[in-house]
Amino acid sequence: MNILILNGSPRANGSTAAMVQAFVRGAREAGHEVTVIPVGRKKIAGCLGCEYCHTKGNGRCIQKDDEEEVYAALENAEMLVLASPVYYYTLSAQLQAALHRTYAVKIPKSVRQTALLLSSGSPGVYEPSIKQYQLSVVDYYEVKDMGVMTVNEKDNRVEDNLEAIREFGRSM
């Protein structure tokens, strides 16, 4: 299976990155192809709501930035994994911008499964992010939710949690 991971963290070596690395190891051990795009460190502007993509653009956004890499990877992705730190109870702004811009392609044609990886400095802050994921990705794309994994600052670097995330990647 071809898995695309959008990492919404701006930190290259933070907690979200550790979760992504563990998931990638497990998924590759299971024989899957995995592409990671660190959208949190890319230049991706928010959606303008101009409708160019659905009128003159034939499914392409008028803005030419790093979202082009996301569009290209989505064409072949069978599974989409979103990874994000939780900021103010929601997905990172960088990941949200990348997701909003997928409006241009409407629903990715080959994506059949999704998963969510969330990290936070505090426990108990995940519900709004999970709800957003369920409504704007799982329900809207009409795909199978393969699960949600969360870690907080107190336990996100503990090997037991990273092993559980590796196993999650292996189980795809």
N, C-alpha and C positions, 0 to 999 in steps of 0.2 A: 504494500500500500504506500502511496505517496502522501506524506504528512507535511503540512506547512504549519510552522509555529511562528506566531507574531508575538515577539517579546516587547511589551510596552514599557519596560523599565529604562530610564535613562542611565542607569548604573551598570556598567559592563561586568562588574564582579560582585554584585549585590545578591540578596536573597532570591530574587526572582530568577536571576541568571543561574544560580545553583540549582533551582528547581528545574529549569529548562535543560541544563546539562544532564541532570539525572534522568529526565524523561527521554531525552535524545539517546542516551546510552542504552536504556532499556528497549526503546523502539528499534534501534539499529541491531541490537542483539536478537530481536525477533525477526529480523530480515526486512524491515521497512526502510524506505528511502525517506530521509528527513531533511527539510530545508528550514533554517531559522533566519528570520528577518528581524533585526533589532530595531523595530519601528520607533522605539523610545529614543533612539539616537539618530534618527533620519530626519530629513527636512520634508515634512508632510504637512501641508496647510489644511485647514478645515474646509468642509464642503461649503460652497458659496450659495447653494440652492438656486443656481442660475438655470438649471435644466438643459444646459448645453449638451450634456451627455445623452439625454433622451430625445433631443431634437436634431441638432446638426452633428453631434459627436459620435453617433453610432456606438454608444456604450463606452465612450472614452471621455474622460474629464478634460475640460479646457485647461486646467492647471497642469503644468509639466514640472513634476518634482519627483521625489523618491517613491511616491505611490505607484509609479510605473512598475517598479520592482515587485510590489505586492500584486498588481494586476497580472503580471506575467506568471508569477508563482501560483496564483489562484486558478489559472487555466487548467493546470494538471493536478491540483491538490484533491485528494479523495477524503482527507481529514484535515480539519482546521483546529489548531490548538491555540487558544488565547492565553497569554501569560502576562500578569500584571501585578505590580504592587497596588495596594489599596490606598488611595489618597482621598481623604474626605468622603469615605464610604463608597467610592466608585472606582472604576477602572481609571488608569492614568489618562490624562488628556491626550497624550501622544497616541495611545492605543485607540482611544475614542475617535480621534481624527482619522486614523487609518481605516477604522470600521465605517465611519460615516462616509468616507470617500468610496467605499465599495458600492454605494448607492448607484454609481455609474454603471456597474455591471449587473445591477439588480441582485439576483441570486446566483452565486457561483455554480456553474453547471455540473461539475464533477464532485463537489463536496457532499459527502453522505453522512459524515460523522463529525462531531465536535467534542472538545473537552476544554476545561478551564483550570488554570493554575494561578492561585492567588497567594501573595505574601503580604504581611502587614507587621507593623511594630506592636500591634495590640490584638488580642483575641476578641472575637465577637463583633467584628466590623464588616463581615463579608456579605451579609444578606442583600444589601442594595446592588452590589456588583453581580451577585449570582442571579438576582431577579432580572437585571438588565441583560445579562448573557442569555438567560432563558427566553426572554421576550424578543430581543433584537437579533439574536443569532439562531438559537435552536428552533423557536417557533416560526420566525420569519423565513428562515432557510428551509424549514420542514425537514430537518435532519435528526439523526439519532444522537442524543446526548450520552457520551461515554463516561461522563463523570466530572466531578470537581474535586480538586485537591487544594487544601489550604494549610499554610504554616504561619506562625507568628514569630516575632523576634526571639522569644525565649527558646523555641525549639527548631527554628528553620535550618540550622547548620548541623543538627544532630544526625548522625549517620543512619539511625533507624528511620527517620523521616525521608531522607534521600533514597534509602533502599526501597521504601514504600512507593516513592515516585518512580524509581527505576522499574519496579514491578508493574506499576500502572502503565508505563510505556511499553513494557514487554507484553502486556495483556491486550494490546490493541490488535 
